[in-house]
Amino acid sequence: MTGWTLGIETTAHTFSFGLIDADGLPYPSASDILRPDKGGIHPREAADHHKDVAASLFTKALDSQNLKPSDISAIAYSQGPGLGPCLRVGAAVARGLATRMEVPLIGVNHCVAHIEIGRQQCGCDDPVLLYVSGGNTQVIARLNGRYRVLGETLDIGIGNMLDKFARNQGIPFPGGPKIEQLALQYLEREPHPTMEGLQLPYAVRGMDLTFSGLLTAAQRLIDNGAPLDAVCWSLQEHAFASCVEVAERAMAHTGKSELLLGGGVACNQRIRTMCEEMAEDREGRSFAPPKMYCIDNGTMIGLLGWLELKKRNTSLEQSAIDQYLRTDQTPIVWS
């Protein structure tokens, strides 16, 4: 393959085009994010947003590298998992472009794309992945040609939990960055904090996690008069410690010494630091890609498409979306 691969990401609130050159090198995405004025993401509103911005973003992506449509030699898109209406927009755009340009089409697994862009950016070989995003939370490791889910959330994703808590306090979407800011604010005025009066349920259930009880208990602290910045600190500490514990157990179980963070919540510096400290204690290493590759982006979709196109492509008959696609349903055919 001699040209560029175009990646299309539309699993949730983000529409993004990303580019991968003929040698597999990634370039920053052209993205547009739906930010609801109130409430969470409504799938159909997000899908309408994606339709509205698709054409202008496509032009922006090509212009960023001075490309013409004829320079594109393959189209990759998120086939799942994600919000159905949003995924359908991306698949329709991908099918239309691939048909018009007469280039191969490849539907890829959004979760696996997070892993591969992280491996490419960080140079790690065979890590345990701690995948912490709005819609999902999983601990993943490669075994026998697939990425196996060793533990996951039993209810809502960690990012969804943080956003819901923030929304209840009047903080607009996305709420995670503001929670991180408020937690740091609390540490500035309480440099030696304790959990007294700020205790929350622990989210670990064996190798799995559950965050809905944590959300309810954090809101109860607010209702009982606890300062918002203190509760934000406690919420982060409890939620992130739970994730790190399960990740450490996965590293011990698999014998792997590398940990890789992925997903939008991996932008949070506190969870990065906790993972680094845990991995160092185990004489291992923790990695996290640049933040622009932690959030949903078309570049990671393009990269996985570029990798998979060496072995397969997606026919129009196979191109339907799968909003419940599992991480371990995708064979690792590229390495």
Secondary structure, DSSP 4 states (H G I P E B T S, - for coil): --SEEEEEE-SSSEEEEEEE-TTS-EEEEEEEE---SSSS--HHHHHHHHHHHHHHHHHHHHHHTT--GGGEEEEEEEEESS-HHHHHHHHHHHHHHHHHHT--EEEEEHHHHHHHHHHHHH--SSPEEEEE-SS-EEEEEEETTEEEEEEEBSSS-HHHHHHHHHHHTTPPSS-HHHHHHHHHHHHHH-SS---TT------EETTEE--HHHHHHHHHHHHTT--HHHHHHHHHHHHHHHHHHHHHHHHHHHT--EEEEESGGGG-HHHHHHHHHHHHHTT-EEE---GGGTS--HHHHHHHHHHHTTT----GGG----TT--GGGSB----
